[in-house]
Amino acid sequence: MKEYKHNGELFLLDDSRGCYIEVSYKYLKGYVGVNLGKEASDQYPFIWWLDAEPVTRDGLKYGNPHGDTVQSNLSALCDQLIRKFQIEEANKNFDREKYCNQLHETIRNLP
């Protein structure tokens, strides 16, 4: 495991499994690996993805390409993991009942 900092956040990188790395952020995981998809080329040799579905020992069967370097794909994945964590945390605090009441109150008060 290697610690990696991105935009002030700490990630753990595990490159012990094959032609991909597992990236951990808090309780979330993502992957960067060799592009095994139809669009694989020198322009997009690496791709990233948020779950393990496309991951094989040889790389990722599909994913999001972001430039031609491991670093550019790792940065894109880390940004996405941060966003996903923020969305999930905001959802935990979301008061649906409050907004349901606001919805009905707004309709009642329409002219």
N, C-alpha and C positions, 0 to 999 in steps of 0.2 A: 504494500500500500504506500502510496505517495500522497502527501498533502499538497494541495494546489489552491492558491488564492486567486479569485476572480472577482473584480469589483467589490473588494472588501469582504467577500464571503469565502468560507472554507469548504472545499470539496475533497473527497478522497478518491484517488484513482487506483484501480486495480488492473494491471496489465499482465496478469499471470495466466490467462486462460486461453489465448489463441490470438487470432488476427483482429482483436477488438479490445477496447478497454471499457470497464464498468465504472461509471462515474456516480458517486453517492453524494447527495446533498440532503442533510437532515434525514428524513425518512424516505426520500425519493431516490430513484435510480434512473440512469440513462446510459446510453452506449454510443461510442464512436468506434468505427471500424472500417476495414477495407470494403469498398463498394463492390458488391457482388451482383448488383442490379443491371438491367438492360442499358442504363445510361452511364455505366462505368467507363471512364476514360481517363487520360492524363489530366484533363481539365477537372474531373471530379473523381479522384481516386479514393476519397474517404467520404463517409456519410455518418449521420447521427440519427438517433431515434430515442423516444422516451420509454419504451418498454421492451421486454426481451423477445417479443414475438419474432422479429426478423433475424435474431442473433444466431449465428452458427460458429463453430470453431474457426471457419475460414473467413468470417467477416459478417456483414449485414446484407441480407437478401434484398432489402429495400430500406429507404430512409430519406432524410433531407440532406442534399449536398450543399455545402457552404464553402466554396472556394476549393483550392487544390492542396491545402495543408491540413495536417492534424490539428494544429493550433486554431485555425479559423473554424473548424468544425467543433472543437472542444469549447471555444468561446461561445458559439451559437447554442450549443447544448446547455452550457452553464447558464446563459441568459434565460433560456426556456425553463430550466429547472427552478430558477429564482422566481420567474413569473408564475409558474404552476404552484409553487409553495405559497406565494402571496395570495393567489386566487383561492386556494383551498382554505387558508387561514381566514380570509375575509368571509368566505361562505359559512364557516363555523359560527361567526358572530352576526350573521345576517338575521334580522328579526322579520320573518315573513308575515307574522300577524300584524305588526305595525304597518307594513305596506299594504296588506289586505284592507285594514281599516282605512288607511289613507285613500285607497282606490275607491271604496264605497262612499266615503265622506266627500270626495271630490265630485263624484257623480250626483250625490244628493244636493250639492251646492251649486250645480250648474244652473244658469238662468234658463 
